[in-house]
Amino acid sequence: MKLKYLGWTSETAKDNVELLNDYATRSYSWRYNGLLMEGARFGHIYSPEEYKQMMVMRLAPVSLNIGTAILESAESLMLSIKPVPKVAPLVFPFAQDKQKISESVAQLYEFLIGKDFQESFGNLQLDRIVRDQSNVGRGTGQIIPVFENGEFYTKFIRLPWRYYFPDPGSIDEFYEDAEAHIYAFPMSKKLALRYLRTKIPDLSTTDFNEYFAKGAHADKASIFGEDTKYFLGKRKDDLMFINRMVLEDQTIFKIIPRKPIETDEDAQLLGNLTNRIVNDEEDVYLQSALKKGLVSYEKRTDELLVHHISVGNLGFKEIFPLKTHTIMSLQYDSRDNAFPQGRMYNIYSPLRVLNKFFMTALLNASLLNATRILAEEDSIINQDEFVTSSSIPGAIIKYRLPIPGVSKPPEVIKAVPLDQGWLTLPRFLIQVMEYVSGMFGIMQGNAERSPETFSTVASLQAVGGARIRRRMNDVDIFLSKVGKIQAELYKNYAPPQGFRSYIDEETGKFDYKLFNALELKKEKDGQYKTIISPETDLSFGIKNVTFSSKGSAGYETANTINSMTTLATQLNVPELVPLILKLHNIPGTEDVINKVESRGDLLAENSALQQKLKDVERKTNIYQNQIFQLIQAVERARAKGKSDIILKELSNIVEGLKNNGQQQVTTTE
């Protein structure tokens, strides 16, 4: 099999392996640090040596993974609303016809970019990219052109940070000044053969084993060790897939359609060309189309994007009609070099200290329940029996004093519990992690330590939200650059008579849109010429593409909802519920709000009635007290009247007694 005629050479594989090993060596420290950060994100707080030490001490290696909650809360706020692309057309203020064409083309671009992002599971890809950004400082995505079932579209994918190697000498935040980008990973032989057959359909297993699986460069990449904890792991028979992406001077041939497709044979012939660019002037399909007068071509030499792809011992190059890379990185904290830092880097140290404290507390608790004895050598008669009996209640433990009167008997060492002041350290460490990350407890739904005053809650929400919005702006810029790459691929790579199929979200019906549609134009001499319809001509271009997750369709609304929900629940302010429902814009919101307001009115009326009842009860108590006082006064009055009568009667009796006494004295005399 003459693979050299198909463009596959061992020199490509050699160059790929050498540059990959160079980039991997120069970025080793950053990559190792990234493994620590990502490991901490998923609960791998301790090193293998620390785990062994815990096993010796009979401690469970429990990890307090608070960093995961902080990072996921921040990422959830950043990605709470899906981004929406907006395309700005080229402006022609003095040519209205051209301006209408420009606006039509911009609308078509906006549809294609938005649909490609949606069907690439763009939100999922973005979620993983933001996760990599938080963990290690860099998340990477790539736009690839796809030709499938006669349809052309672009696909947005995430590149795992482990397998992406940018130029270590780059200082640009988006690596636009990079000499090369490398994407490499170990590939099993079955997967490698399956991939190669997409490039060489008639490749046999024998030729694969002979040309690709053997040779000087089939197994020379040393960056992926076997049985590693975080890497995919390179097995014995795996081959290295390496894609080295560079900008180089290349010559290509741009295909220009000459007449509409009239037969299935012509459609299949143009379908075999797959796109508007051919790398080889002697291409079989191009020559056949030229003979039939279907197309012509233009020769172009420029600095273009080239992918040098190797699998095992052989590789080939693929040229794209682009002057920029299709890879885009999202960095957290750029340090003006190729090695950024992530959000996890800021909380990694206190997270380690927190877990160290936790293990120290467990060890202390374990020592409190473990008997340790300090004794002189040879003072214990039977050491094994002594150790066994030391934990048995009521056991007789024998020992002897080597020097009576001088030697000391065995002494039990008592463990000292941790001081109460020491136990306040975990709360302080958690507060440090929340402070440096900007994700306070109330923003994570933790009401246990939420402030009681409105101003404190609002200020924490404002500060944390501002920090999240700053990072959200980075995401918008990243996606805007992704959209520009998609637009460049459509402009320079989309085939004539292309289409994009889709399912209408409102009607649920299948439909499609044409781009670069061919039509006949009558010339002045009466002849007809095949042209691309101006309203669908993607080569017309656009001014700009921006993704936005702000305003009513973005973070601001979500942040407002979260803040108001926090205030309504934690500070018991139910009056905010109608506003929250309106911001959610849920169908039937007005009915719910009316019911909530009606319930509020009933509660207000009930509260007023309760107050009136309390007033009546208060007045009743006053009246009762007054009546009781009047009754007492009446009783006192009645009692006073009776006492006067009795006193008068007693006075009469006493007076009578006095009179009788005087009469008796007179008689005696």
Secondary structure, DSSP 8 states (H G I E B T S, - for coil): --GGGGT-BHHHHHHHHHHHHHHHHHTHHHHHHHHHHHHHHTT--S-HHHHHHHHHTT-------HHHHHHHHHHHHHTSS--EEEEE----TT-HHHHHHHHHHHHHHHHHHHHHHHHTTHHHHHHHHHHHHHHHSEEEEEEEEEEETTEEEEEEEEE-GGGEEE-TT--STT-TT-S-EEEEEEE-HHHHHHHHHHHSTT--HHHIIIIISSSTTTT---SS-TT-SSS----TT-EEEEEEEEEEEEEEEEEEE-S---SHHHHHHHHHH-SSEES-TT-HHHHHHHHTTSEEEEEEEEEEEEEEEEETTEEEEEEES-SS-SEEEEESB--SSS--B-HHHHHHHHHHHHHHHHHHHHHHHHHHTS-EEE--TT-BS-HHHHHHHTTSTT----B--SSTTTS---EEE------TTGGGHHHHHHHHHHHHHT--GGGGT--TT--SSHHHHHHHHHHHHHHHHHHHHHHHHHHHHHHHHHHHHHHHH--TTEEEEEE-TTT--EEEEEES-EEEEE-TTS-EEEEE-GGG-GGG--SEEEEE--GGGSHHHHHHHHHHHHHHHHTT-GGGHHHHHHHHT-TTHHHHHHHHHHHHHHHHHHHHHHHHHHHHHHHHHHHHHHHHHHHHHHHHHHHHHHHHHHHHHHHHHHHHHHHHHHHHHHHH-
